[in-house]
């Protein structure tokens, strides 16, 4: 096999070209070897296994075998050339014949591919990082318990006017310019006032209405609403058919048992809730710090991003988006998601992946076994049978590898944080978690 850099111009700084030549005799020899091997096992009508004439085997399977041999030879030759030139290939190479069959003595082809870039990471000195700090107090535990009680509430019919927290059953019909619109009408529709599942102005119109009351009101749809309705004003006719007031369960041993505390110990229940809230707060803080670190790394780093890797990442994002839509009950069989919708996000993810890999290698920030064990145990801690979950992770190397990647990323975040100017910002737990309470 002969190899040499091709003369084709580079389309990008990372693109490379190789011209490779394989003597035709090598390909023909391998084809004959494979056909003879195939003849020993192939079955054809009228012949015993292993007794089919080679000429018939070649006629029946020759084209397929030739394609396989050429493909294998191309990839083998390319791999050898890559090693000889010390290339680090990014993504998949594209192959094309170069001699168009004009030279029967040799098989020539060109390989076009991209290589991994050099990653230049600048100084992080002077870059600002704000780390939020939030305390999980008994107030947060009480708030969580109140939310859990609301989730388990029962409702009793009342004769009074509807107020926040009530479950109201209504009939409504909406029109725009006197014409009904899709989704604008319903009968026996239930809504809990204050849960914000309906537009705020719609819920506000229901407050104060009693069973049997009827009302007509105007509602302007927000500018970021369904494009067919955004910015338009509709007129709604609403009739209240039922008002139910919530009845919250008592915080007692039975309530604790329903939350998974076997012995119904209320103190233990509160301790578990606080522990879970602290874990969630820790995750949120880590996420906010990580976002700032990643933004800083993007800002100070210089590198060319392989287009082939971006294309692969776009494909992953497209598939992920389809799976998400399917999980929401949508049909995606004939759905086409344009690549440009994901291009910017894909490029950022690929760029960060290259930067993180360089920092891990350069500063030996690889995941240590004890770090991986700690993270797996933290994940397992949120399950009813933690040890079973730990065993599940360690039963497959691929699962452990995923955690190793997360740990290495966390190591990078910690290392980068030490290079930045860090300030703390004390915030309320609800603010940290993005919780709006009514």
C-alpha positions as CSV (number, residue, x, y, z in Angstrom):
1,X,0.0,0.0,0.0
2,X,1.2,3.5,-0.8
3,X,0.0,6.7,0.8
4,X,0.6,10.4,0.3
5,X,-1.1,13.7,1.2
6,X,-3.6,14.6,-1.4
7,X,-3.4,17.9,-3.3
8,X,-7.0,18.8,-2.7
9,X,-7.4,22.2,-0.9
10,X,-8.5,22.2,2.7
11,X,-12.1,23.3,3.1
12,X,-11.5,24.0,6.8
13,X,-8.4,24.3,8.9
14,X,-9.1,20.9,10.3
15,X,-9.7,19.1,7.1
16,X,-7.1,16.7,5.7
17,X,-6.8,14.6,2.5
18,X,-4.9,11.4,1.9
19,X,-4.4,9.6,-1.4
20,X,-4.0,5.8,-1.0
21,X,-3.0,3.1,-3.4
22,X,-3.6,-0.6,-3.1
23,X,-2.2,-3.1,-5.7
24,X,-5.2,-4.7,-7.5
25,X,-3.5,-8.1,-7.1
26,X,-4.0,-7.8,-3.3
27,X,-7.7,-7.1,-3.7
28,X,-8.2,-10.0,-6.2
29,X,-6.2,-12.3,-3.9
30,X,-8.4,-11.5,-0.9
31,X,-11.5,-11.9,-3.0
32,X,-10.4,-15.4,-4.2
33,X,-9.6,-16.3,-0.6
34,X,-13.0,-15.4,0.7
35,X,-14.8,-17.1,-2.2
36,X,-12.9,-20.3,-1.6
37,X,-13.8,-20.1,2.1
38,X,-17.4,-19.4,1.3
39,X,-17.5,-22.4,-1.1
40,X,-16.9,-24.7,1.8
41,X,-20.2,-23.8,3.5
42,X,-22.5,-22.4,0.9
43,X,-25.6,-24.3,-0.1
44,X,-26.9,-24.5,-3.6
45,X,-29.6,-26.7,-5.1
46,X,-28.2,-29.8,-6.7
47,X,-24.9,-29.8,-4.8
48,X,-23.8,-31.1,-1.5
49,X,-22.4,-28.6,1.0
50,X,-18.8,-27.9,0.2
51,X,-19.1,-29.3,-3.4
52,X,-20.4,-26.2,-5.2
53,X,-18.0,-25.3,-8.0
54,X,-16.0,-22.1,-7.3
55,X,-17.1,-20.6,-10.6
56,X,-20.8,-20.8,-9.5
57,X,-20.0,-19.4,-6.1
58,X,-18.2,-16.5,-7.8
59,X,-21.1,-15.9,-10.1
60,X,-23.6,-15.9,-7.2
61,X,-21.7,-14.0,-4.6
62,X,-18.8,-12.4,-6.4
63,X,-20.2,-8.8,-6.4
64,X,-21.1,-8.9,-2.7
65,X,-17.7,-10.3,-1.8
66,X,-15.9,-7.7,-3.9
67,X,-17.7,-4.9,-2.3
68,X,-16.9,-6.2,1.2
69,X,-13.2,-6.7,0.3
70,X,-12.9,-3.2,-1.2
71,X,-14.6,-1.6,1.8
72,X,-12.4,-3.6,4.3
73,X,-9.3,-2.7,2.3
74,X,-10.1,0.9,2.2
75,X,-10.7,1.1,5.9
76,X,-7.6,-0.9,6.7
77,X,-5.4,1.2,4.4
78,X,-6.8,4.3,5.9
79,X,-6.2,3.2,9.4
80,X,-2.6,2.4,8.6
81,X,-2.1,5.7,6.9
82,X,-3.6,7.6,9.9
83,X,-1.2,5.8,12.3
84,X,1.7,6.5,10.0
85,X,0.9,10.2,9.9
86,X,0.0,10.5,13.6
87,X,-3.4,11.9,12.7
88,X,-6.2,12.1,15.4
89,X,-9.3,11.7,13.3
90,X,-12.4,13.4,14.4
91,X,-15.7,11.9,13.2
92,X,-16.0,9.7,10.1
93,X,-13.9,9.9,6.9
94,X,-15.3,10.2,3.4
95,X,-13.8,8.0,0.7
96,X,-13.9,8.3,-3.0
97,X,-12.2,6.4,-5.9
98,X,-9.4,8.3,-7.6
99,X,-8.5,6.3,-10.7
100,X,-12.0,5.7,-12.1
101,X,-11.0,2.2,-13.1
102,X,-8.5,3.5,-15.7
103,X,-5.5,1.7,-14.1
104,X,-6.2,-2.0,-13.7
105,X,-3.0,-2.6,-11.8
106,X,-3.9,-0.6,-8.7
107,X,-6.8,0.6,-6.8
108,X,-6.6,4.3,-5.8
109,X,-8.8,6.3,-3.6
110,X,-8.8,9.5,-1.6
111,X,-9.9,10.0,2.1
112,X,-11.2,13.3,3.3
113,X,-11.5,13.8,7.1
114,X,-11.1,16.2,9.9
115,X,-8.6,16.0,12.8
116,X,-9.0,17.1,16.4
117,X,-8.0,20.7,16.9
118,X,-5.4,22.2,19.1
119,X,-7.1,23.7,22.1
120,X,-5.8,27.0,23.4
121,X,-7.1,27.9,26.9
122,X,-6.4,31.4,28.0
123,X,-6.1,32.8,31.5
124,X,-9.1,32.7,33.8
125,X,-7.7,35.3,36.2
126,X,-10.1,38.1,36.8
127,X,-13.1,36.1,35.7
128,X,-16.0,36.4,38.1
129,X,-18.0,33.5,39.6
130,X,-20.9,33.9,41.9
131,X,-21.8,31.0,44.1
132,X,-25.3,31.0,45.6
133,X,-25.7,30.0,49.2
134,X,-29.0,28.9,50.6
135,X,-30.0,27.6,54.0
136,X,-32.6,24.8,54.4
137,X,-34.4,25.7,57.5
138,X,-37.5,24.4,59.3
139,X,-39.5,26.9,57.2
140,X,-38.5,25.1,54.0
141,X,-39.5,21.8,55.6
142,X,-42.9,23.2,56.6
143,X,-43.4,24.6,53.0
144,X,-42.6,21.2,51.5
145,X,-45.0,19.5,53.9
146,X,-47.7,22.0,53.0
147,X,-47.1,21.2,49.3
148,X,-47.2,17.5,50.0
149,X,-50.5,18.0,51.9
150,X,-52.0,19.9,49.0
151,X,-51.0,17.1,46.6
152,X,-53.0,14.7,48.8
153,X,-55.9,16.9,49.4
154,X,-59.5,15.8,49.2
155,X,-62.3,18.2,48.1
156,X,-65.7,18.8,49.7
157,X,-68.6,20.7,48.1
158,X,-69.2,24.1,49.5
159,X,-71.9,26.8,48.9
160,X,-69.6,29.8,49.3
161,X,-67.8,31.8,46.6
162,X,-64.7,30.2,45.0
163,X,-61.3,31.3,46.4
164,X,-57.7,30.3,45.9
165,X,-57.1,26.6,46.4
166,X,-60.7,25.6,45.6
167,X,-61.4,23.0,42.9
168,X,-64.0,24.6,40.6
169,X,-66.0,22.8,37.9
170,X,-67.1,25.0,35.0
171,X,-68.6,25.1,31.5
172,X,-67.0,27.7,29.3
173,X,-67.2,28.9,25.7
174,X,-64.9,31.3,24.0
175,X,-65.2,33.4,20.8
176,X,-63.0,35.8,18.9
177,X,-64.9,38.3,16.9
178,X,-68.0,36.3,17.6
179,X,-66.5,33.1,16.1
180,X,-65.7,30.0,18.3
181,X,-62.1,28.8,18.1
182,X,-60.5,25.5,18.6
183,X,-59.8,24.6,22.3
184,X,-61.9,27.5,23.4
185,X,-64.8,25.6,24.9
186,X,-65.3,22.8,27.4
187,X,-68.0,21.3,29.7
188,X,-67.4,20.0,33.2
189,X,-63.9,21.3,33.2
190,X,-62.1,21.2,36.5
191,X,-59.5,23.8,37.6
192,X,-57.8,24.4,41.0
193,X,-57.6,28.1,41.5
194,X,-54.0,29.3,42.2
195,X,-52.2,26.4,40.5
196,X,-51.7,28.5,37.4
197,X,-52.7,25.8,34.9
198,X,-55.0,28.3,33.3
199,X,-54.1,31.9,32.2
200,X,-54.0,34.2,35.3
201,X,-56.8,36.4,34.0
202,X,-59.0,33.4,33.4
203,X,-58.5,32.2,37.0
204,X,-59.0,35.7,38.3
205,X,-62.4,35.8,36.6
206,X,-63.5,32.7,38.4
207,X,-62.6,33.9,41.9
208,X,-65.7,35.0,43.9
209,X,-68.1,33.0,41.7
210,X,-70.5,30.6,43.4
211,X,-72.3,27.4,42.1
212,X,-74.8,28.5,39.5
213,X,-73.2,31.8,38.8
214,X,-72.5,32.8,35.2
215,X,-70.2,35.5,33.8
216,X,-69.0,37.0,30.5
217,X,-65.5,38.5,30.4
218,X,-62.9,39.5,27.9
219,X,-59.4,37.9,27.9
220,X,-56.4,39.0,25.9
221,X,-54.0,36.2,25.0
222,X,-50.3,36.8,25.7
223,X,-47.9,37.7,22.9
224,X,-46.0,34.4,23.5
225,X,-49.1,32.2,23.5
226,X,-50.2,29.8,20.8
227,X,-49.4,31.6,17.5
228,X,-53.0,31.3,16.3
229,X,-54.3,33.1,19.4
230,X,-51.3,35.3,20.5
231,X,-52.3,38.9,21.1
232,X,-55.9,38.4,20.3
233,X,-58.8,39.2,22.6
234,X,-61.5,36.5,23.2
235,X,-64.9,36.8,25.0
236,X,-65.7,33.9,27.4
237,X,-69.0,32.8,28.8
238,X,-68.5,30.9,32.0
239,X,-70.9,29.0,34.3
240,X,-69.8,27.6,37.6
241,X,-71.3,24.2,38.2
242,X,-69.5,23.2,41.4
243,X,-67.2,24.7,44.1
244,X,-65.2,22.2,46.1
245,X,-63.0,23.3,49.1
246,X,-59.8,21.4,49.8
247,X,-59.4,19.3,52.9
248,X,-55.7,18.8,53.8
249,X,-54.6,15.7,55.6
250,X,-53.2,16.0,59.1
251,X,-49.5,15.7,59.6
252,X,-49.6,12.5,61.7
253,X,-48.1,9.0,61.7
254,X,-50.4,7.9,58.9
255,X,-49.2,10.8,56.7
256,X,-45.6,9.9,57.5
257,X,-46.2,6.3,56.5
258,X,-47.7,7.4,53.2
259,X,-44.5,9.3,52.5
260,X,-42.4,6.1,53.0
261,X,-41.5,6.4,56.7
262,X,-42.3,2.8,57.8
263,X,-42.7,3.5,61.5
264,X,-44.7,6.7,61.0
265,X,-42.1,8.8,63.0
266,X,-42.8,12.4,62.2
267,X,-39.4,13.6,63.3
268,X,-37.8,11.1,61.0
269,X,-40.1,12.2,58.2
270,X,-39.0,15.9,58.7
271,X,-35.3,14.9,58.8
272,X,-35.7,13.0,55.5
273,X,-37.5,15.9,53.9
274,X,-34.7,18.3,55.0
275,X,-32.0,15.9,53.8
276,X,-33.8,15.7,50.4
277,X,-34.1,19.5,50.2
278,X,-30.4,19.9,51.0
279,X,-29.5,17.5,48.3
280,X,-31.6,19.3,45.8
281,X,-30.2,22.7,46.8
282,X,-26.6,21.3,46.4
283,X,-27.5,20.1,42.9
284,X,-28.9,23.4,42.0
285,X,-25.9,25.3,43.3
286,X,-23.5,23.0,41.5
287,X,-25.5,23.5,38.3
288,X,-25.4,27.3,38.6
289,X,-21.6,27.3,39.3
290,X,-21.1,24.9,36.4
291,X,-23.0,27.1,34.0
292,X,-20.7,30.1,34.9
293,X,-17.6,28.0,34.6
294,X,-18.6,26.7,31.1
295,X,-19.4,30.2,30.0
296,X,-15.9,31.4,31.2
297,X,-14.2,28.5,29.4
298,X,-15.9,29.2,26.2
299,X,-14.9,32.9,26.5
300,X,-11.2,32.3,27.1
301,X,-10.7,29.3,24.7
302,X,-9.7,29.3,21.1
303,X,-10.2,26.3,18.9
304,X,-11.6,25.2,15.5
305,X,-14.6,22.9,16.0
306,X,-14.8,19.8,13.7
307,X,-17.9,20.0,11.5
308,X,-18.2,16.3,11.5
309,X,-18.5,16.2,15.3
310,X,-21.1,19.0,15.2
311,X,-23.1,17.0,12.6
312,X,-23.1,14.0,14.9
313,X,-24.2,16.1,17.9
314,X,-27.0,17.6,15.9
315,X,-28.2,14.1,15.1
316,X,-28.2,13.3,18.8
317,X,-30.1,16.4,19.7
318,X,-32.7,15.8,16.9
319,X,-33.2,12.2,18.2
320,X,-33.5,13.5,21.7
321,X,-36.1,16.1,20.7
322,X,-38.2,13.4,18.9
323,X,-38.1,11.1,21.9
324,X,-39.2,14.0,24.1
325,X,-42.1,14.8,21.8
326,X,-43.1,11.1,21.7
327,X,-43.0,11.0,25.5
328,X,-45.5,13.8,25.5
329,X,-47.8,11.8,23.3
330,X,-47.0,13.4,19.9
331,X,-46.5,11.4,16.7
332,X,-43.0,12.0,15.1
333,X,-43.1,9.4,12.2
334,X,-43.2,12.0,9.5
335,X,-41.7,14.9,11.6
336,X,-38.6,16.6,10.2
337,X,-36.6,18.7,12.6
338,X,-34.3,21.1,10.7
339,X,-30.6,20.8,11.6
340,X,-30.3,24.5,12.0
341,X,-32.5,24.5,15.0
342,X,-29.8,22.5,16.9
343,X,-26.6,23.8,15.2
344,X,-25.7,26.5,17.7
345,X,-26.3,24.3,20.7
346,X,-24.5,21.4,19.1
347,X,-21.4,23.5,18.4
348,X,-21.3,24.7,22.0
349,X,-21.6,21.2,23.4
350,X,-18.8,19.9,21.1
351,X,-16.6,22.9,21.9
352,X,-17.1,22.3,25.6
353,X,-16.4,18.6,25.3
354,X,-13.0,19.3,23.6
355,X,-12.1,22.0,26.1
356,X,-13.0,19.7,29.1
357,X,-11.1,16.8,27.6
358,X,-8.0,19.0,27.2
359,X,-8.2,20.3,30.8
360,X,-8.7,16.7,32.2
361,X,-5.7,15.5,30.3
362,X,-3.5,18.5,30.9
363,X,-4.2,18.7,34.7
364,X,-4.8,15.0,35.4
365,X,-8.4,15.6,36.5
366,X,-9.5,12.0,35.7
367,X,-12.2,10.5,37.9
368,X,-10.8,8.5,40.8
369,X,-12.6,5.2,41.8
370,X,-13.5,6.6,45.3
371,X,-15.1,9.7,43.7
372,X,-17.1,7.5,41.3
373,X,-18.3,5.4,44.3
374,X,-19.3,8.5,46.2
375,X,-21.4,9.9,43.3
376,X,-23.1,6.5,42.7
377,X,-24.0,6.2,46.4
378,X,-25.4,9.8,46.4
379,X,-27.6,8.9,43.4
380,X,-28.7,5.6,45.0
381,X,-29.5,7.4,48.2
382,X,-32.7,8.8,46.7
383,X,-34.1,5.3,46.0
384,X,-35.9,2.9,48.4
385,X,-33.1,0.3,48.1
386,X,-29.9,2.1,47.7
387,X,-27.6,-0.9,47.7
388,X,-29.5,-2.5,44.9
389,X,-29.1,0.6,42.8
390,X,-25.3,0.7,43.6
391,X,-25.1,-2.9,42.3
392,X,-27.1,-2.0,39.2
393,X,-24.5,0.7,38.3
394,X,-21.5,-1.5,38.8
395,X,-23.0,-4.4,36.9
396,X,-22.4,-2.6,33.6
397,X,-19.1,-0.8,32.7
398,X,-21.0,1.6,30.5
399,X,-23.0,2.9,33.5
400,X,-19.8,3.4,35.5
401,X,-18.2,5.2,32.5
402,X,-21.1,7.7,32.4
403,X,-20.5,8.5,36.1
404,X,-16.8,8.8,35.5
405,X,-17.4,11.4,32.8
406,X,-19.6,13.4,35.2
407,X,-17.0,13.2,38.0
408,X,-14.3,14.3,35.6
409,X,-16.5,17.3,34.6
410,X,-17.0,18.1,38.2
411,X,-13.2,18.0,38.8
412,X,-12.8,20.5,35.9
413,X,-15.4,22.8,37.5
414,X,-13.6,22.7,40.8
415,X,-10.2,23.3,39.2
416,X,-11.5,26.2,37.1
417,X,-13.3,27.7,40.1
418,X,-10.0,28.0,41.9
419,X,-8.7,30.1,39.0
420,X,-11.6,32.6,39.1
421,X,-12.6,35.3,41.5
422,X,-15.4,33.7,43.6
423,X,-18.0,35.6,45.5
424,X,-20.9,34.2,47.4
425,X,-24.5,35.3,47.2
426,X,-26.9,34.4,50.0
427,X,-30.4,33.7,48.5
428,X,-33.6,32.2,49.8
429,X,-34.2,28.5,49.1
430,X,-37.3,29.2,47.0
431,X,-35.3,31.8,44.9
432,X,-32.6,29.2,44.4
433,X,-35.0,26.6,43.3
434,X,-37.2,28.9,41.2
435,X,-40.3,28.2,43.3
436,X,-43.2,30.6,43.3
437,X,-45.6,30.1,46.2
438,X,-49.2,31.2,46.3
